Amino acid sequence: MVRAFYLVIAIILSGLVIYYFLPQNDHPENISLYPKDDNIVSAGRRIYLNYCASCHGEQLQGQSNWRQRDTEGYLPAPPHDESGHTWHHSDTYLFLMTKYGIEKMIGKEYPNNMPAYEGKLTDKEIIAVLSYIKSTWPKEIQAQHDLINSRSNSN
């Protein structure tokens, strides 16, 4: 009972931190992550642990054999650490993928287990989670990701 109380308090505090510290971004084509903002990263970590870690791992390690489809045709959850491909995609792509899911992005059916978080997480919560993920990457990978973003934003 006491543990549930503290969990509720942590979720409420995460929401408040995200609401007050994350800038408004009403233009999904201009998404920016905040991997150096401790408040956003901390809130994003809590949300990640509640919504993402069950598949992608508490240490962002993903599921084993994540590059090979299982017997039902699904790819296991990839890692979000530097060994995966998350950092190969722009902030905007990662946001849209998380919010709407792959099928909506590509406009056709695609066998996957990744849920869309539209209606489950706010835009600010999604950005906080992605900011947390990026904050865990080595500085060289973050710099490479920043370069991907600059190229993506210039198109």
LUMPA-491771 format. One line per 4 residues: number of its first residue (from 1); for each residue z negated, x, y of N, C-alpha, C, CB. Coordinates in steps of 0.001 Angstrom, whole numbers. Glycine has a CB too. Layout:
! LUMPA-491771
NUM = Z/X/Y/Z/X/Y/Z/X/Y/Z/X/Y  ...
This chain:
! LUMPA-491771
1 = 0/831/-1196/0/0/0/0/874/1257/-1217/-944/-1  -861/1881/1266/-941/2779/2417/368/3564/2556/-2147/3749/2275  938/3982/1421/2196/4725/1428/3323/3879/2023/2563/5173/2  3369/2604/1663/4385/1694/2200/4227/1546/3709/4294/314/1519
5 = 2990/1480/4160/2714/1376/5598/3279/2591/6335/1189/1254/5855  3021/3796/5795/3511/5017/6431/5026/5106/6384/2904/6236/5764  5635/4591/5328/7085/4574/5237/7676/3671/6319/7530/4106/3845  7094/2513/6512/7545/1593/7562/7400/2243/8934/6746/271/7511
9 = 6285/2889/9172/6054/3564/10459/7098/4664/10663/4613/4164/10521  7398/5453/9612/8387/6525/9718/9767/5964/10043/8440/7334/8418  10127/4858/9429/11432/4243/9688/11512/3733/11121/11693/3091/8702  10449/3113/11590/10413/2620/12976/10526/3773/13954/9118/1829/13242
13 = 9764/4844/13710/9813/6002/14600/11196/6649/14590/8752/7027/14195  11835/6711/13421/13193/7256/13341/14128/6454/14233/13706/7251/11882  14030/5149/14151/14873/4282/14971/14647/4499/16452/14622/2838/14629  13388/4627/16845/13081/4859/18254/13614/6204/18737/11580/4787/18480
17 = 13450/7233/17931/13958/8551/18303/15464/8489/18482/13583/9605/17243  16151/7870/17552/17609/7774/17644/18012/6985/18883/18193/7116/16379  17365/5869/19119/17723/5026/20256/17536/5748/21588/16894/3754/20241  16437/6469/21741/16136/7085/23020/16762/8458/23234/14680/7196/23166
21 = 17040/9195/22181/17516/10556/22353/19000/10743/22128/16785/11439/21449  19648/9856/21403/21069/10022/21119/21885/9325/22201/21423/9462/19716  22800/10044/22834/23629/9427/23871/24456/8279/23315/24547/10466/24503  24749/7305/24164/25615/6195/23776/27020/6729/23560/25608/5067/24850
25 = 27690/6238/22566/29065/6635/22309/29815/5400/21847/29149/7787/21251  30457/4742/22776/31162/3511/22476/32616/3743/22063/31114/2601/23668  33011/4993/21927/34383/5318/21593/34420/6114/20289/35051/6107/22739  34632/5434/19147/34633/6138/17866/35630/7288/17771/34913/5173/16782
29 = 36627/7322/18647/37578/8424/18591/37015/9685/19252/38887/8021/19262  35863/9597/19880/35253/10738/20564/33848/11030/20041/35201/10483/22065  33657/10982/18761/32343/11203/18172/31961/12673/18283/32321/10750/16702  30712/12919/18633/30158/14271/18651/28841/14263/17910/29972/14791/20103
33 = 28623/15306/17108/27352/15469/16403/26425/16352/17233/27572/16081/14987  25132/16303/16906/24114/17008/17677/23222/17836/16749/23265/16009/18493  23790/18866/16090/23019/19629/15107/21935/20517/15708/23942/20473/14306  21910/20660/17017/20894/21500/17661/19783/20677/18311/21545/22389/18706
37 = 19893/19350/18246/18883/18470/18819/17854/18138/17741/19528/17172/19396  16676/18751/17852/15648/18608/16815/15232/17166/16570/14438/19411/17187  15169/16353/17612/14764/14957/17448/15801/14166/16639/14556/14303/18821  17060/14356/16967/18133/13652/16256/18229/14151/14822/19484/13839/16979
41 = 18158/15452/14633/18243/16044/13290/17089/15555/12414/18230/17591/13373  15894/15525/12975/14726/15063/12214/14872/13604/11803/13448/15243/13037  15314/12771/12728/15547/11358/12409/16666/11235/11372/15905/10553/13694  17717/12022/11530/18829/11989/10595/18416/12403/9196/19937/12877/11081
45 = 17519/13363/9095/17032/13799/7784/16306/12657/7071/16093/15016/7932  15456/11946/7808/14726/10819/7206/15699/9738/6720/13724/10216/8226  16689/9443/7512/17672/8429/7127/18481/8924/5928/18612/8091/8318  18886/10184/5967/19627/10766/4841/18827/10625/3553/19951/12254/5107
49 = 17542/10972/3591/16717/10890/2385/16623/9456/1869/15317/11436/2664  16629/8479/2760/16534/7069/2357/17854/6486/1864/16035/6247/3512  18977/6922/2425/20255/6283/2129/21256/7144/1362/20875/5852/3389  21134/8447/1420/22193/9321/901/21759/10237/-241/22724/10159/2010
53 = 20505/10636/-230/20031/11659/-1171/20110/11223/-2625/18614/12032/-845  20037/9930/-2891/20080/9482/-4285/21400/9871/-4950/19880/7961/-4363  22467/9994/-4195/23753/10426/-4751/24091/11873/-4372/24865/9496/-4272  23911/12225/-3106/24321/13539/-2616/23248/14608/-2770/24712/13438/-1176
57 = 22034/14218/-3213/20971/15171/-3481/20077/15439/-2289/21555/16446/-3947  18802/15633/-2563/17841/15915/-1497/18156/17214/-775/16437/15972/-2061  18766/18162/-1473/19140/19441/-867/20633/19482/-518/18790/20597/-1814  21268/18304/-442/22685/18156/-107/23601/18797/-1152/22960/18768/1256
61 = 23112/18979/-2374/23836/19706/-3419/24898/18882/-4129/22869/20216/-4427  24924/17570/-3951/25908/16735/-4620/25626/16604/-6110/27293/17296/-4408  26522/15939/-6791/26391/15762/-8232/27217/16820/-8961/26835/14339/-8652  26837/17105/-10201/27560/18119/-10958/28990/17650/-11230/26830/18433/-12284
65 = 29872/18618/-11364/31297/18364/-11619/31912/17411/-10596/31482/17793/-13017  31554/17587/-9344/31976/16663/-8297/33483/16682/-8024/31243/16981/-7033  34178/17645/-8552/35638/17707/-8356/36421/17050/-9497/36078/19156/-8215  35706/16575/-10518/36377/15990/-11674/35982/14531/-11833/36044/16775/-12950
69 = 36978/13678/-11997/36722/12252/-12182/35962/12014/-13485/38044/11458/-12178  35096/11022/-13456/34348/10672/-14670/35222/9794/-15569/33012/9938/-14312  34658/9315/-16648/35430/8526/-17621/35933/7202/-17047/34581/8251/-18849  35316/6743/-15956/35755/5494/-15319/36703/5737/-14142/34543/4704/-14842
73 = 37039/7006/-13900/37987/7330/-12835/37375/7623/-11486/38928/6232/-12682  36052/7716/-11413/35376/7962/-10142/35001/9428/-9990/34130/7091/-10026  35095/9930/-8765/34614/11275/-8478/33121/11208/-8202/35377/11902/-7275  32335/12127/-8766/30910/12186/-8430/30735/12527/-6942/30179/13238/-9321
77 = 29546/12265/-6426/29259/12540/-5015/29349/14040/-4739/27858/12006/-4629  30129/14421/-3724/30268/15846/-3410/29034/16368/-2666/31536/16087/-2568  28875/17682/-2669/27785/18264/-1887/28109/18173/-392/27540/19740/-2303  27063/18107/402/27241/18150/1858/26802/19488/2429/26460/17019/2526
81 = 26419/20416/1551/26096/21752/2031/27397/22540/2217/25133/22484/1043  27300/23815/2480/28496/24611/2772/29429/24767/1573/28088/25974/3262  28959/24458/361/29812/24591/-820/30767/23407/-997/28950/24736/-2058  30562/22348/-250/31408/21174/-349/32516/21174/685/30582/19933/-206
85 = 33149/20032/853/34272/19928/1792/33933/19119/3039/35459/19305/1102  32700/18692/3186/32331/17875/4348/32691/18576/5647/30833/17555/4325  32389/19856/5731/32626/20600/6973/34110/20814/7262/31929/21940/6908  34981/20456/6343/36420/20587/6564/36980/19430/7392/37147/20664/5228
89 = 36150/18440/7686/36585/17235/8400/35925/17158/9771/36260/15970/7581  36631/16598/10730/36112/16473/12098/34931/15501/12157/37225/16004/13050  34169/15599/13233/33058/14677/13466/33534/13229/13387/32408/14950/14834  34645/12958/14051/35168/11589/14094/35546/11105/12694/36388/11509/15028
93 = 36220/11922/11918/36599/11554/10553/35351/11259/9727/37432/12680/9892  34351/12137/9795/33118/11939/9022/32424/10642/9425/32163/13130/9217  32397/10359/10719/31782/9131/11207/32524/7905/10670/31764/9115/12745  33839/7896/10825/34633/6752/10386/34542/6553/8878/36087/6932/10800
97 = 34569/7648/8115/34456/7579/6658/33112/6969/6263/34616/8984/6030  32063/7409/6936/30723/6904/6609/30579/5440/7012/29641/7752/7306  31065/5103/8168/30905/3738/8657/31778/2744/7892/31233/3678/10135  33059/3060/7724/34005/2088/7182/34396/2307/5722/35228/2099/8006
101 = 34205/3516/5207/34588/3818/3831/36029/4264/3728/34367/2616/2952  36333/4932/2629/37668/5511/2425/38763/4456/2344/37681/6341/1163  38497/3342/1678/39552/2343/1486/40022/1752/2807/39062/1229/573  39098/1491/3700/39483/945/5005/40245/2003/5812/38228/462/5791
105 = 39847/3266/5653/40525/4327/6399/41959/4539/5923/39748/5627/6276  42175/4484/4601/43524/4756/4092/44346/3484/3892/43438/5512/2782  43696/2332/3992/44400/1065/3920/44837/634/2533/45570/1129/4775  44158/1150/1516/44467/724/149/43267/1003/-745/45735/1447/-392
109 = 43336/461/-1951/42245/677/-2904/42204/2134/-3336/42403/-239/-4134  40994/2621/-3531/40789/3995/-3970/39493/4018/-4770/40738/4998/-2752  39536/4439/-6032/38312/4407/-6843/37248/5354/-6289/38629/4776/-8298  36153/4783/-5821/35056/5591/-5291/33772/4786/-5309/35367/6078/-3861
113 = 32665/5484/-5283/31344/4844/-5278/30668/4915/-3922/30453/5485/-6314  31307/5523/-2943/30705/5690/-1621/30743/4359/-871/31442/6797/-813  29571/3804/-568/29573/2542/183/29906/2770/1651/28214/1846/60  30427/1768/2284/30599/1783/3737/29251/1385/4339/31767/806/4208
117 = 28872/2022/5423/27561/1758/6020/27622/864/7251/26904/3054/6386  28787/309/7531/28906/-663/8620/28002/-1846/8274/30408/-1124/8831  27145/-2216/9184/26216/-3312/8943/24929/-2882/8259/26882/-4358/8121  24874/-1646/7758/23662/-1117/7127/22976/-101/8027/23995/-479/5776
121 = 23780/740/8672/23266/1730/9613/23972/1541/10945/23465/3181/9077  23269/1782/12022/23898/1729/13346/24758/2972/13535/22825/1620/14479  25606/2936/14539/26417/4113/14857/25519/5316/15138/27332/3832/16072  24449/5096/15873/23524/6190/16198/22870/6754/14943/22446/5706/17173
125 = 22540/5909/14000/21937/6392/12754/22937/7217/11946/21425/5211/11912  24182/6775/11908/25218/7531/11201/25401/8900/11852/26557/6753/11193  25463/8933/13172/25608/10198/13890/24394/11092/13640/25788/9947/15403  23209/10516/13582/22004/11306/13306/22068/11927/11909/20741/10427/13440
129 = 22489/11156/10915/22610/11682/9544/23618/12826/9516/23039/10558/8552  24772/12619/10117/25799/13661/10125/25342/14882/10914/27101/13119/10712  24565/14675/11970/24005/15794/12734/23034/16590/11872/23296/15285/14007  22220/15889/11092/21304/16570/10169/22101/17403/9166/20404/15542/9427
133 = 23117/16808/8567/23910/17531/7573/24493/18800/8197/25045/16629/7013  25099/18668/9365/25704/19836/10019/24653/20886/10363/26449/19409/11290  23458/20459/10706/22409/21414/11089/22003/22333/9941/21187/20667/11591  22297/21928/8708/21911/22727/7543/22945/23792/7193/21692/21824/6349
137 = 24135/23711/7755/25194/24666/7430/24919/26003/8099/26569/24125/7862  25347/27094/7477/25237/28406/8123/25991/28407/9459/25789/29521/7192  25568/29267/10360/26170/29327/11708/27687/29530/11650/25531/30463/12524  28162/30347/10687/29605/30591/10581/30359/29311/10220/29887/31679/9532
141 = 29776/28512/9348/30404/27246/8942/30361/26266/10115/29687/26637/7688  29251/26228/10841/29170/25356/12017/30241/25746/13039/27757/25432/12659  30436/27049/13234/31460/27511/14180/32855/27101/13699/31384/29052/14356  33096/27226/12406/34378/26809/11832/34573/25300/12034/34447/27171/10316
145 = 33513/24537/11832/33579/23088/12025/33836/22749/13489/32278/22421/11548  33222/23470/14395/33477/23256/15820/34956/23500/16151/32578/24181/16672  35551/24495/15514/36974/24776/15705/37818/23615/15179/37368/26093/14997  37448/23067/14044/38154/21898/13506/38064/20738/14488/37571/21486/12129
149 = 36878/20542/15063/36710/19467/16057/37571/19706/17291/35237/19347/16469  37616/20927/17776/38415/21196/18982/39891/20949/18720/38204/22641/19462  40364/21301/17529/41761/21029/17176/42008/19535/17030/42137/21750/15879  41057/18850/16436/41178/17402/16221/41178/16652/17550/40032/16891/15326
153 = 40328/17088/18480/40214/16419/19776/41390/16711/20697/38933/16830/20453  42142/17773/20417/43280/18083/21287/44531/17325/20885/43562/19570/21270  44497/16636/19745/45678/15876/19294/45775/14548/19985/45641/15661/17794
